[in-house]
Amino acid sequence: FFYALELDTVEMKWSMKTALGVEGPACVVGDLVCFGDSDGIVFGLNRETGEEVWRYQTDDTIVGGLNYYVNKAGKTIILVGSDDFYVHAVDSETGEKVWAVETENYVKGAPSVDAEAGVVIFGGCDELLRLIDAENGEMVKEIEIGAYMGNSCAVRDKIAYVAHYAGGVLAIDLESSDTIWEHDADGTEFVSSPAVSKDRVYVGGRDKKLRALDRATGDLLWDFTARRGIDSSPVIAGNALFCGSDDGRLYALDLESGEELWSYDIGSRINASPAIAGGYLVICDQDGVVYAFQPAG
């Protein structure tokens, strides 16, 4: 099932039953909410009623989230990767294919967008970071990253920050394709996607550590050790960093020092990433429970 819940009342607005499961986060665009399912279908639903507006079929499972891009004609294009080896661009009004780009392996993460440059950026299981012209789907360039990538990159100021499955965190100049720096995390597997602030890069690993790296140099500034691995992607809000862990806890850390501000023992593994909206932090666990938090006081 896919659910729409009222944040303030926790009442269910509507739900929709899919043939298989839903693993990736949804994308809200105007009056639509869009998501992909394990049957390889992208759904566009009316966000108020849950009524299906359109559906788009890929040829394999979708496990990552969706993103969007507004093209030069003012149309909103939904972007999604699939295990069918393609990244698909779908018209948000009609659900029709705008373009599709073939890769050489699964695409697990949500595509990233540099709107100013007009490019879509994503990595996959073929160990390449690709830049695609967002207007027409043509390949701009391919950059070797040397390892499987099962998450999303973060893009800021024409630099892509990549955390891959072989334990490397890289900063890549998208214009020159040069690697500005690479942080070696001793082979830990990164499934968590990086979060980037003005001067730091934050990422969680399966070695239980959440790292803060200097954005300019890649130097380790601090690390925080949870009780188990971290697949949840961190989220920055105010002066805090929020992240879940396989140990069943939601952590709030000080951005500057990495000191634990508080944690909440949910008690079940957390793979999902926190979402922040309307004054709430919302997260789900493997027991199928949705939790919402607000600032104390």
Backbone as CSV, one residue per row, in Angstrom:
resi,resn,N_x,N_y,N_z,CA_x,CA_y,CA_z,C_x,C_y,C_z
1,PHE,0.827,-1.208,0.000,0.000,0.000,0.000,0.863,1.260,0.000
2,PHE,0.317,2.290,-0.602,0.881,3.636,-0.509,-0.143,4.480,0.248
3,TYR,0.331,5.215,1.266,-0.574,5.933,2.146,-0.352,7.444,2.095
4,ALA,-1.432,8.199,2.255,-1.362,9.649,2.468,-1.950,9.937,3.838
5,LEU,-1.139,10.532,4.719,-1.552,10.806,6.093,-1.546,12.308,6.353
6,GLU,-2.516,12.777,7.136,-2.523,14.166,7.594,-1.456,14.331,8.671
7,LEU,-0.554,15.293,8.487,0.526,15.480,9.450,0.008,15.887,10.830
8,ASP,-0.965,16.779,10.872,-1.409,17.314,12.157,-2.304,16.354,12.933
9,THR,-3.099,15.562,12.230,-4.074,14.706,12.908,-3.727,13.224,12.856
10,VAL,-2.792,12.850,12.006,-2.389,11.466,11.773,-3.531,10.640,11.163
11,GLU,-4.553,11.311,10.680,-5.632,10.598,10.013,-5.226,10.254,8.588
12,MET,-5.710,9.106,8.115,-5.413,8.700,6.752,-6.331,9.438,5.771
13,LYS,-5.722,10.153,4.832,-6.508,10.813,3.791,-6.989,9.797,2.764
14,TRP,-6.062,8.933,2.352,-6.395,7.890,1.380,-5.253,6.889,1.322
15,SER,-5.511,5.753,0.700,-4.473,4.759,0.474,-4.703,4.121,-0.887
16,MET,-3.630,3.540,-1.420,-3.717,2.867,-2.718,-2.973,1.549,-2.641
17,LYS,-3.618,0.493,-3.078,-3.001,-0.828,-3.065,-2.277,-1.061,-4.388
18,THR,-1.016,-1.460,-4.304,-0.238,-1.801,-5.497,-0.099,-3.319,-5.573
19,ALA,0.322,-3.806,-6.726,0.467,-5.259,-6.903,1.596,-5.814,-6.054
20,LEU,2.693,-5.052,-5.962,3.849,-5.457,-5.159,4.192,-4.330,-4.189
21,GLY,5.390,-4.342,-3.636,5.752,-3.380,-2.606,6.188,-2.035,-3.147
22,VAL,6.323,-1.072,-2.227,6.837,0.267,-2.539,8.056,0.493,-1.651
23,GLU,9.238,0.604,-2.247,10.476,0.750,-1.466,11.018,2.175,-1.474
24,GLY,10.857,2.890,-2.569,11.463,4.218,-2.690,10.538,5.324,-2.228
25,PRO,11.103,6.474,-1.851,10.288,7.616,-1.447,9.556,8.245,-2.627
26,ALA,8.466,8.909,-2.315,7.644,9.560,-3.331,8.186,10.946,-3.653
27,CYS,7.640,11.524,-4.695,7.999,12.868,-5.153,6.703,13.645,-5.342
28,VAL,6.596,14.802,-4.703,5.396,15.630,-4.815,5.668,16.770,-5.788
29,VAL,4.837,16.869,-6.816,4.982,17.901,-7.845,3.617,18.515,-8.090
30,GLY,3.417,19.745,-7.638,2.128,20.402,-7.857,0.998,19.599,-7.235
31,ASP,0.009,19.250,-8.046,-1.149,18.496,-7.565,-0.931,16.989,-7.614
32,LEU,0.265,16.567,-7.992,0.559,15.141,-8.121,1.475,14.645,-7.013
33,VAL,1.307,13.378,-6.664,2.323,12.655,-5.905,2.694,11.444,-6.757
34,CYS,3.985,11.251,-6.964,4.466,10.196,-7.864,5.393,9.251,-7.107
35,PHE,5.307,7.964,-7.420,6.191,6.977,-6.810,6.295,5.770,-7.731
36,GLY,7.365,4.988,-7.524,7.549,3.758,-8.269,7.382,2.555,-7.363
37,ASP,7.001,1.408,-7.935,6.810,0.215,-7.117,7.686,-0.937,-7.601
38,SER,7.630,-2.048,-6.883,8.477,-3.199,-7.193,8.049,-3.920,-8.461
39,ASP,6.917,-3.550,-8.998,6.448,-4.101,-10.276,6.949,-3.258,-11.452
40,GLY,7.734,-2.214,-11.147,8.300,-1.378,-12.196,7.371,-0.314,-12.724
41,ILE,6.307,-0.012,-11.980,5.334,0.981,-12.428,5.564,2.296,-11.699
42,VAL,5.541,3.401,-12.454,5.523,4.733,-11.869,4.070,5.209,-11.878
43,PHE,3.581,5.592,-10.702,2.212,6.082,-10.583,2.210,7.591,-10.388
44,GLY,1.302,8.274,-11.056,1.008,9.674,-10.803,-0.394,9.769,-10.241
45,LEU,-0.521,10.161,-8.972,-1.811,10.218,-8.297,-2.161,11.650,-7.926
46,ASN,-3.452,11.951,-7.895,-3.904,13.226,-7.363,-3.579,13.265,-5.876
47,ARG,-2.822,14.250,-5.451,-2.317,14.242,-4.076,-3.422,14.449,-3.040
48,GLU,-4.564,15.019,-3.433,-5.654,15.248,-2.494,-6.574,14.037,-2.357
49,THR,-6.803,13.348,-3.473,-7.798,12.279,-3.475,-7.202,10.880,-3.597
50,GLY,-5.970,10.775,-4.090,-5.375,9.475,-4.355,-5.826,8.849,-5.659
51,GLU,-6.640,9.551,-6.407,-7.110,9.029,-7.694,-5.950,8.927,-8.673
52,GLU,-5.885,7.808,-9.395,-4.821,7.626,-10.365,-5.028,8.543,-11.566
53,VAL,-4.012,9.327,-11.881,-4.054,10.218,-13.046,-3.418,9.521,-14.240
54,TRP,-2.297,8.836,-13.992,-1.620,8.075,-15.052,-0.697,7.045,-14.412
55,ARG,-0.238,6.118,-15.230,0.806,5.188,-14.811,1.755,4.978,-15.982
56,TYR,3.019,4.740,-15.636,4.067,4.541,-16.638,4.804,3.254,-16.287
57,GLN,4.965,2.380,-17.252,5.553,1.057,-17.009,7.013,1.020,-17.434
58,THR,7.902,0.681,-16.479,9.280,0.325,-16.833,9.334,-1.198,-16.905
59,ASP,10.488,-1.740,-17.227,10.590,-3.178,-17.455,11.178,-3.956,-16.289
60,ASP,11.347,-3.307,-15.123,11.850,-4.039,-13.963,11.580,-3.221,-12.698
61,THR,12.046,-3.752,-11.598,11.772,-3.176,-10.276,12.305,-1.753,-10.135
62,ILE,11.552,-0.932,-9.397,11.996,0.405,-9.012,12.178,0.401,-7.495
63,VAL,13.406,0.664,-7.035,13.664,0.677,-5.594,14.064,2.064,-5.091
64,GLY,14.414,2.964,-5.993,14.853,4.291,-5.590,13.731,5.308,-5.632
65,GLY,14.052,6.515,-5.207,13.097,7.606,-5.236,13.029,8.265,-6.600
66,LEU,12.144,9.235,-6.709,11.947,9.988,-7.948,12.424,11.421,-7.754
67,ASN,12.703,12.075,-8.856,13.040,13.484,-8.839,12.315,14.137,-10.008
68,TYR,12.465,15.459,-10.159,11.797,16.117,-11.287,12.643,17.273,-11.803
69,TYR,12.310,17.683,-13.013,13.012,18.775,-13.680,11.987,19.582,-14.472
70,VAL,12.075,20.898,-14.411,11.207,21.754,-15.217,11.981,22.172,-16.460
71,ASN,11.502,21.752,-17.649,12.258,22.004,-18.872,12.032,23.419,-19.401
72,LYS,12.667,23.732,-20.497,12.621,25.096,-21.040,11.225,25.494,-21.497
73,ALA,10.391,24.509,-21.797,9.012,24.778,-22.208,8.080,24.930,-21.010
74,GLY,8.640,24.795,-19.800,7.836,24.944,-18.593,7.144,23.669,-18.149
75,LYS,7.442,22.542,-18.799,6.835,21.276,-18.418,7.655,20.597,-17.320
76,THR,6.957,19.979,-16.397,7.625,19.252,-15.326,7.820,17.802,-15.740
77,ILE,9.064,17.355,-15.680,9.434,16.008,-16.106,9.838,15.187,-14.881
78,ILE,9.198,14.025,-14.707,9.516,13.119,-13.612,10.687,12.232,-14.029
79,LEU,11.660,12.042,-13.131,12.866,11.264,-13.409,12.930,10.068,-12.467
80,VAL,13.202,8.877,-13.033,13.247,7.673,-12.215,14.213,6.659,-12.804
81,GLY,14.981,5.986,-11.944,15.846,4.897,-12.365,15.175,3.567,-12.100
82,SER,15.557,2.544,-12.866,14.926,1.238,-12.758,15.966,0.130,-12.891
83,ASP,15.608,-1.045,-12.408,16.460,-2.208,-12.606,16.432,-2.702,-14.052
84,ASP,15.683,-2.042,-14.909,15.710,-2.382,-16.344,16.896,-1.751,-17.058
85,PHE,17.827,-1.137,-16.248,19.066,-0.517,-16.744,18.833,0.882,-17.338
86,TYR,17.632,1.432,-17.195,17.331,2.731,-17.789,17.019,3.775,-16.710
87,VAL,17.283,5.032,-17.057,16.678,6.163,-16.376,15.608,6.726,-17.316
88,HIS,14.412,6.888,-16.785,13.262,7.310,-17.580,12.864,8.737,-17.223
89,ALA,12.487,9.497,-18.223,11.917,10.830,-18.041,10.475,10.788,-18.520
90,VAL,9.550,11.187,-17.628,8.121,11.019,-17.881,7.418,12.369,-17.759
91,ASP,6.552,12.679,-18.700,5.765,13.916,-18.668,4.801,13.852,-17.484
92,SER,4.872,14.831,-16.586,4.057,14.782,-15.372,2.572,15.003,-15.654
93,GLU,2.238,15.565,-16.799,0.830,15.801,-17.126,0.177,14.586,-17.757
94,THR,0.913,13.886,-18.610,0.316,12.804,-19.401,0.783,11.414,-18.997
95,GLY,1.945,11.327,-18.298,2.513,10.027,-17.990,3.209,9.374,-19.173
96,GLU,3.432,10.126,-20.236,4.082,9.580,-21.422,5.597,9.774,-21.345
97,LYS,6.316,8.872,-22.003,7.771,8.940,-22.013,8.262,10.152,-22.782
98,VAL,9.179,10.892,-22.170,9.842,12.006,-22.849,11.155,11.505,-23.443
99,TRP,11.917,10.766,-22.658,13.119,10.088,-23.130,13.502,9.012,-22.125
100,ALA,14.380,8.121,-22.533,14.930,7.091,-21.653,16.379,6.864,-22.042
101,VAL,17.242,6.749,-21.047,18.683,6.568,-21.270,19.100,5.199,-20.753
102,GLU,19.735,4.418,-21.616,20.161,3.076,-21.236,21.535,3.108,-20.582
103,THR,21.687,2.326,-19.507,22.982,2.138,-18.852,23.379,0.669,-19.025
104,GLU,24.388,0.238,-18.300,24.864,-1.133,-18.429,24.541,-1.992,-17.213
105,ASN,23.719,-1.453,-16.285,23.352,-2.235,-15.107,22.212,-1.519,-14.387
106,TYR,21.843,-2.038,-13.196,20.735,-1.469,-12.445,20.996,-0.012,-12.074
107,VAL,19.913,0.761,-11.976,19.978,2.124,-11.449,19.111,2.145,-10.191
108,LYS,19.757,2.222,-9.024,19.063,2.064,-7.750,18.673,3.387,-7.094
109,GLY,19.436,4.442,-7.339,19.193,5.704,-6.649,18.328,6.643,-7.452
110,ALA,17.858,7.686,-6.788,17.108,8.738,-7.483,18.075,9.613,-8.276
111,PRO,17.746,9.967,-9.516,18.600,10.884,-10.276,18.659,12.255,-9.590
112,SER,19.821,12.872,-9.662,19.992,14.238,-9.167,19.890,15.204,-10.336
113,VAL,19.660,16.489,-10.023,19.445,17.499,-11.062,20.279,18.730,-10.765
114,ASP,20.993,19.221,-11.772,21.593,20.552,-11.734,20.760,21.401,-12.678
115,ALA,19.780,22.118,-12.127,18.824,22.857,-12.960,19.503,23.971,-13.748
116,GLU,20.493,24.616,-13.134,21.193,25.709,-13.816,21.926,25.212,-15.055
117,ALA,22.570,24.052,-14.929,23.301,23.485,-16.060,22.402,22.685,-16.989
118,GLY,21.186,22.379,-16.530,20.263,21.618,-17.364,20.662,20.169,-17.545
119,VAL,21.232,19.551,-16.493,21.678,18.170,-16.606,21.093,17.321,-15.480
120,VAL,20.919,16.047,-15.789,20.526,15.031,-14.827,21.774,14.214,-14.515
121,ILE,22.024,13.958,-13.228,23.246,13.269,-12.812,22.867,12.028,-12.015
122,PHE,23.434,10.893,-12.371,23.144,9.675,-11.616,24.262,8.659,-11.801
123,GLY,24.383,7.764,-10.826,25.286,6.629,-10.913,24.485,5.354,-10.841
124,GLY,25.159,4.235,-11.021,24.471,2.949,-10.988,25.417,1.817,-10.698
125,CYS,24.961,0.621,-11.017,25.754,-0.573,-10.737,26.805,-0.851,-11.804
126,ASP,26.923,0.014,-12.819,27.961,-0.156,-13.842,29.191,0.705,-13.560
127,GLU,29.228,1.320,-12.351,30.406,2.043,-11.863,30.688,3.330,-12.636
128,LEU,29.658,3.910,-13.233,29.807,5.157,-13.967,28.874,6.219,-13.403
129,LEU,29.354,7.456,-13.351,28.513,8.610,-13.074,28.201,9.256,-14.416
130,ARG,26.917,9.437,-14.692,26.509,9.954,-15.992,25.865,11.325,-15.859
131,LEU,26.162,12.180,-16.836,25.497,13.471,-16.978,24.689,13.430,-18.269
132,ILE,23.381,13.697,-18.137,22.447,13.613,-19.254,21.814,14.975,-19.482
133,ASP,21.692,15.368,-20.744,20.971,16.589,-21.076,19.513,16.411,-20.677
134,ALA,19.034,17.238,-19.754,17.689,17.063,-19.217,16.605,17.329,-20.246
135,GLU,16.911,18.073,-21.287,15.911,18.409,-22.293,15.627,17.251,-23.237
136,ASN,16.681,16.549,-23.657,16.500,15.549,-24.716,17.031,14.156,-24.378
137,GLY,17.649,14.014,-23.207,18.147,12.706,-22.809,19.459,12.303,-23.441
138,GLU,20.114,13.214,-24.148,21.391,12.875,-24.775,22.516,12.850,-23.741
139,MET,23.458,11.931,-23.951,24.586,11.793,-23.044,25.511,13.002,-23.159
140,VAL,25.819,13.604,-22.012,26.775,14.714,-21.971,28.170,14.179,-21.676
141,LYS,28.270,13.333,-20.651,29.561,12.701,-20.344,29.372,11.552,-19.385
142,GLU,30.372,10.669,-19.356,30.439,9.568,-18.413,31.732,9.693,-17.627
143,ILE,31.632,9.488,-16.312,32.789,9.612,-15.434,32.935,8.313,-14.654
144,GLU,34.089,7.689,-14.737,34.326,6.447,-13.999,34.510,6.746,-12.518
145,ILE,33.760,6.013,-11.691,33.938,6.165,-10.248,34.536,4.912,-9.618
146,GLY,34.611,3.827,-10.397,35.372,2.666,-9.971,34.676,1.728,-9.013
147,ALA,33.379,1.915,-8.777,32.668,1.026,-7.863,31.167,1.157,-8.078
148,TYR,30.471,0.142,-7.626,29.005,0.104,-7.638,28.451,1.269,-6.829
149,MET,27.387,1.885,-7.331,26.738,2.986,-6.628,25.254,2.675,-6.530
150,GLY,24.774,2.438,-5.304,23.384,2.071,-5.103,22.575,3.154,-4.433
151,ASN,23.037,4.392,-4.536,22.349,5.510,-3.889,22.336,6.711,-4.828
152,SER,22.068,7.884,-4.283,22.047,9.120,-5.074,23.268,9.965,-4.739
153,CYS,23.725,10.739,-5.711,24.777,11.712,-5.421,24.117,13.032,-5.001
154,ALA,24.886,13.843,-4.277,24.451,15.200,-3.938,25.224,16.164,-4.821
155,VAL,24.546,17.184,-5.329,25.176,18.128,-6.253,25.046,19.537,-5.696
156,ARG,26.184,20.229,-5.623,26.190,21.621,-5.180,27.338,22.353,-5.853
157,ASP,27.046,23.512,-6.424,28.067,24.353,-7.063,28.863,23.598,-8.115
158,LYS,28.135,22.800,-8.918,28.722,22.040,-10.032,29.725,20.971,-9.577
159,ILE,29.558,20.530,-8.351,30.357,19.426,-7.816,29.411,18.331,-7.351
160,ALA,29.688,17.099,-7.762,28.912,15.946,-7.330,29.647,15.243,-6.193
161,TYR,28.909,14.931,-5.143,29.468,14.216,-4.003,28.889,12.806,-4.025
162,VAL,29.788,11.823,-4.152,29.420,10.428,-4.393,29.970,9.560,-3.270
163,ALA,29.130,8.685,-2.735,29.579,7.677,-1.762,29.268,6.311,-2.356
164,HIS,30.297,5.498,-2.603,30.040,4.256,-3.329,30.228,3.023,-2.454
165,TYR,29.973,1.868,-3.052,29.875,0.606,-2.316,31.229,0.034,-1.913
166,ALA,32.308,0.599,-2.431,33.642,0.090,-2.105,34.358,0.961,-1.077
167,GLY,33.617,1.873,-0.437,34.195,2.613,0.672,34.810,3.947,0.330
168,GLY,34.498,4.490,-0.829,35.028,5.794,-1.200,33.954,6.872,-1.205
169,VAL,34.344,8.062,-0.741,33.508,9.260,-0.881,34.288,10.223,-1.752
170,LEU,33.689,10.651,-2.861,34.397,11.460,-3.850,33.689,12.785,-4.073
171,ALA,34.490,13.803,-4.356,33.988,15.076,-4.856,34.463,15.212,-6.302
172,ILE,33.522,15.305,-7.236,33.850,15.292,-8.667,33.395,16.595,-9.311
173,ASP,34.320,17.271,-9.963,34.012,18.482,-10.717,33.248,18.083,-11.975
174,LEU,32.005,18.531,-12.094,31.171,18.098,-13.210,31.573,18.735,-14.537
175,GLU,32.260,19.843,-14.496,32.690,20.494,-15.736,33.953,19.856,-16.286
176,SER,34.929,19.566,-15.432,36.205,19.006,-15.896,36.264,17.483,-15.803
177,SER,35.344,16.882,-15.047,35.314,15.436,-14.750,36.425,15.009,-13.800
178,ASP,37.173,15.965,-13.268,38.269,15.644,-12.356,37.746,15.313,-10.953
179,THR,38.425,14.393,-10.285,38.143,14.119,-8.884,38.900,15.131,-8.040
180,ILE,38.171,15.954,-7.314,38.783,16.998,-6.500,39.433,16.382,-5.272
181,TRP,38.730,15.447,-4.646,39.296,14.691,-3.534,38.561,13.368,-3.398
182,GLU,39.200,12.423,-2.700,38.575,11.149,-2.402,38.906,10.766,-0.973
183,HIS,37.865,10.457,-0.211,38.037,10.022,1.176,37.892,8.509,1.218
184,ASP,38.904,7.838,1.752,38.902,6.382,1.858,38.339,5.977,3.219
185,ALA,37.200,5.269,3.185,36.540,4.847,4.427,36.801,3.372,4.721
186,ASP,37.962,2.893,4.338,38.414,1.531,4.661,37.463,0.460,4.151
187,GLY,36.931,0.678,2.966,36.136,-0.351,2.313,34.718,-0.514,2.811
188,THR,34.247,0.382,3.677,32.863,0.253,4.139,31.884,0.449,2.989
189,GLU,30.753,-0.213,3.057,29.739,-0.099,2.012,28.841,1.100,2.305
190,PHE,28.718,1.981,1.320,27.832,3.134,1.452,26.559,2.890,0.652
191,VAL,25.426,2.839,1.351,24.104,2.825,0.728,23.398,4.146,1.002
192,SER,23.746,4.759,2.113,23.265,6.088,2.471,23.734,7.110,1.446
193,SER,22.853,8.043,1.085,23.227,9.135,0.176,23.774,10.307,0.982
194,PRO,24.765,11.036,0.449,25.346,12.156,1.194,24.375,13.323,1.336
195,ALA,24.558,14.076,2.412,23.909,15.377,2.594,25.016,16.426,2.629
196,VAL,24.780,17.567,1.987,25.828,18.576,1.831,25.363,19.919,2.388
197,SER,26.173,20.500,3.268,25.932,21.853,3.752,26.890,22.805,3.035
198,LYS,26.977,24.018,3.514,27.847,25.010,2.886,29.309,24.570,2.887
199,ASP,29.740,23.902,3.971,31.161,23.568,4.073,31.439,22.118,4.457
200,ARG,30.397,21.270,4.509,30.619,19.889,4.928,29.798,18.897,4.107
201,VAL,30.277,17.647,4.118,29.572,16.531,3.505,29.334,15.495,4.602
202,TYR,28.096,15.042,4.735,27.736,14.080,5.767,27.231,12.800,5.100
203,VAL,27.698,11.639,5.589,27.247,10.376,5.004,27.375,9.256,6.037
204,GLY,26.400,8.341,6.025,26.411,7.190,6.916,26.893,5.944,6.204
205,GLY,27.510,5.019,6.929,28.058,3.802,6.335,27.622,2.555,7.077
206,ARG,27.837,1.421,6.447,27.489,0.144,7.071,28.499,-0.285,8.139
207,ASP,29.537,0.518,8.360,30.484,0.264,9.449,30.033,0.943,10.739
208,LYS,28.782,1.396,10.784,28.127,2.024,11.943,28.445,3.501,12.081
209,LYS,29.301,4.046,11.211,29.756,5.423,11.393,29.004,6.407,10.503
210,LEU,28.693,7.560,11.094,28.211,8.700,10.335,29.340,9.725,10.324
211,ARG,29.820,10.067,9.124,31.005,10.907,8.981,30.656,12.322,8.549
212,ALA,31.443,13.271,9.032,31.414,14.650,8.556,32.760,14.942,7.907
213,LEU,32.733,15.297,6.615,33.952,15.573,5.863,34.002,17.039,5.468
214,ASP,35.207,17.575,5.432,35.392,18.934,4.934,35.032,18.976,3.457
215,ARG,34.136,19.868,3.074,33.664,19.891,1.695,34.754,20.279,0.700
216,ALA,35.724,21.048,1.126,36.780,21.496,0.225,37.900,20.472,0.076
217,THR,38.187,19.708,1.143,39.366,18.835,1.133,39.044,17.351,1.286
218,GLY,37.858,17.019,1.808,37.528,15.625,2.088,38.089,15.122,3.401
219,ASP,38.759,15.980,4.168,39.322,15.565,5.456,38.201,15.221,6.438
220,LEU,38.434,14.195,7.263,37.469,13.799,8.276,37.485,14.814,9.409
221,LEU,36.309,15.395,9.698,36.184,16.367,10.776,35.691,15.701,12.051
222,TRP,34.758,14.790,11.923,34.323,13.970,13.050,33.574,12.761,12.538
223,ASP,33.466,11.748,13.391,32.572,10.636,13.084,31.817,10.234,14.341
224,PHE,30.620,9.748,14.126,29.746,9.287,15.198,29.454,7.815,14.963
225,THR,29.553,6.995,16.006,29.357,5.558,15.864,28.024,5.145,16.465
226,ALA,27.154,4.606,15.615,25.891,4.033,16.078,26.139,2.593,16.530
227,ARG,25.077,1.908,16.931,25.229,0.540,17.417,25.259,-0.479,16.279
228,ARG,24.696,-0.100,15.129,24.711,-0.963,13.949,24.883,-0.080,12.710
229,GLY,24.842,-0.700,11.528,25.104,0.029,10.296,24.050,1.078,9.974
230,ILE,24.421,1.972,9.054,23.548,3.088,8.680,23.311,3.052,7.169
231,ASP,22.077,2.708,6.767,21.653,2.810,5.369,20.786,4.041,5.145
232,SER,20.197,4.555,6.212,19.368,5.747,6.158,20.215,6.949,5.727
233,SER,19.661,7.790,4.878,20.386,8.984,4.433,20.135,10.134,5.404
234,PRO,21.191,10.848,5.821,21.020,11.939,6.784,20.321,13.144,6.160
235,VAL,19.652,13.904,7.033,18.958,15.127,6.635,19.407,16.256,7.551
236,ILE,19.697,17.418,6.966,20.131,18.595,7.719,18.926,19.494,7.979
237,ALA,18.779,19.934,9.224,17.740,20.912,9.577,18.265,21.778,10.705
238,GLY,18.355,23.080,10.466,18.897,23.974,11.485,20.336,23.627,11.787
239,ASN,20.631,23.444,13.058,21.996,23.098,13.492,22.151,21.619,13.791
240,ALA,21.219,20.805,13.279,21.238,19.381,13.604,21.231,18.519,12.352
241,LEU,21.744,17.310,12.529,21.737,16.291,11.487,20.921,15.116,12.020
242,PHE,19.943,14.665,11.222,19.060,13.580,11.646,19.281,12.358,10.760
243,CYS,19.331,11.175,11.386,19.581,9.957,10.621,19.090,8.748,11.413
244,GLY,18.592,7.744,10.686,18.207,6.485,11.307,19.314,5.467,11.187
245,SER,19.169,4.341,11.898,20.189,3.292,11.889,19.529,1.916,11.966
246,ASP,20.292,0.912,11.559,19.829,-0.471,11.700,19.672,-0.872,13.162
247,ASP,20.194,-0.071,14.088,20.042,-0.389,15.507,18.669,0.015,16.046
248,GLY,17.820,0.556,15.165,16.469,0.921,15.580,16.342,2.273,16.228
249,ARG,17.376,3.103,16.111,17.337,4.433,16.716,17.348,5.536,15.664
250,LEU,16.636,6.597,15.984,16.740,7.848,15.249,17.672,8.757,16.039
251,TYR,18.707,9.266,15.367,19.706,10.104,16.026,19.605,11.554,15.563
252,ALA,19.811,12.469,16.515,19.983,13.885,16.221,21.377,14.278,16.692
253,LEU,22.197,14.769,15.764,23.585,15.105,16.065,23.843,16.585,15.820
254,ASP,24.733,17.155,16.600,25.156,18.528,16.376,25.994,18.595,15.098
255,LEU,25.642,19.494,14.188,26.342,19.576,12.899,27.822,19.877,13.067
256,GLU,28.145,20.724,14.014,29.518,21.190,14.148,30.418,20.157,14.806
257,SER,29.927,19.530,15.882,30.778,18.670,16.696,30.516,17.184,16.520
258,GLY,29.324,16.816,16.005,28.948,15.404,15.925,28.437,14.852,17.241
259,GLU,28.320,15.703,18.250,27.818,15.267,19.553,26.350,14.855,19.432
260,GLU,25.992,13.776,20.107,24.602,13.321,20.110,23.745,14.287,20.922
261,LEU,22.771,14.911,20.261,21.856,15.812,20.952,20.758,15.020,21.638
262,TRP,20.224,14.040,20.923,19.257,13.096,21.490,19.115,11.928,20.527
263,SER,18.526,10.860,21.036,18.172,9.737,20.178,16.861,9.149,20.679
264,TYR,16.162,8.481,19.772,14.885,7.860,20.122,14.936,6.404,19.691
265,ASP,14.680,5.514,20.645,14.738,4.083,20.383,13.402,3.609,19.826
266,ILE,13.315,3.539,18.500,12.115,3.049,17.850,11.995,1.543,18.036
267,GLY,13.130,0.850,18.024,13.136,-0.568,18.353,13.131,-1.500,17.168
268,SER,12.991,-0.957,15.970,13.010,-1.772,14.760,13.914,-1.093,13.738
269,ARG,14.555,-1.891,12.931,15.524,-1.397,11.956,14.968,-0.248,11.122
270,ILE,15.794,0.780,10.905,15.393,1.950,10.115,16.257,2.023,8.869
271,ASN,15.665,1.689,7.720,16.340,1.869,6.433,15.931,3.181,5.777
272,ALA,14.730,3.629,6.088,14.188,4.831,5.459,14.944,6.069,5.935
273,SER,14.837,7.122,5.159,15.472,8.390,5.506,14.437,9.343,6.101
274,PRO,14.858,10.213,7.020,13.911,11.169,7.589,13.410,12.144,6.524
275,ALA,12.176,12.605,6.706,11.616,13.681,5.884,11.165,14.785,6.823
276,ILE,11.383,16.039,6.427,11.035,17.179,7.279,10.101,18.101,6.510
277,ALA,8.932,18.365,7.100,7.944,19.238,6.463,6.942,19.704,7.511
278,GLY,6.494,20.950,7.386,5.440,21.459,8.244,5.767,21.433,9.724
279,GLY,7.055,21.550,10.059,7.449,21.527,11.453,7.590,20.144,12.051
280,TYR,7.445,19.104,11.232,7.560,17.728,11.700,8.761,17.043,11.052
281,LEU,9.372,16.121,11.795,10.307,15.159,11.236,9.585,13.816,11.230
282,VAL,9.501,13.187,10.063,8.743,11.944,9.906,9.679,10.849,9.428
283,ILE,9.520,9.652,10.005,10.341,8.519,9.584,9.554,7.224,9.814
284,CYS,9.871,6.210,9.031,9.213,4.896,9.137,10.242,3.846,9.527
285,ASP,9.751,2.749,10.125,10.644,1.650,10.469,10.187,0.365,9.787
286,GLN,10.945,-0.703,10.011,10.660,-1.971,9.347,9.435,-2.674,9.912
287,ASP,8.912,-2.203,11.033,7.685,-2.766,11.587,6.430,-2.135,10.986
288,GLY,6.623,-1.196,10.053,5.467,-0.596,9.394,4.816,0.534,10.183
289,VAL,5.569,1.147,11.093,5.038,2.245,11.905,5.631,3.569,11.411
290,VAL,4.800,4.595,11.333,5.247,5.936,10.955,5.351,6.772,12.231
291,TYR,6.490,7.409,12.431,6.732,8.240,13.610,6.902,9.693,13.185
292,ALA,6.349,10.596,13.992,6.511,12.034,13.736,7.035,12.697,15.008
293,PHE,8.004,13.605,14.822,8.617,14.322,15.926,8.494,15.826,15.684
294,GLN,8.402,16.575,16.801,8.437,18.023,16.737,9.462,18.534,17.746
295,PRO,9.976,19.760,17.545,10.912,20.312,18.512,10.274,20.403,19.895
296,ALA,11.047,20.079,20.924,10.531,20.173,22.287,10.179,21.610,22.623
297,GLY,9.060,21.803,23.297,8.649,23.134,23.724,7.874,23.858,22.655
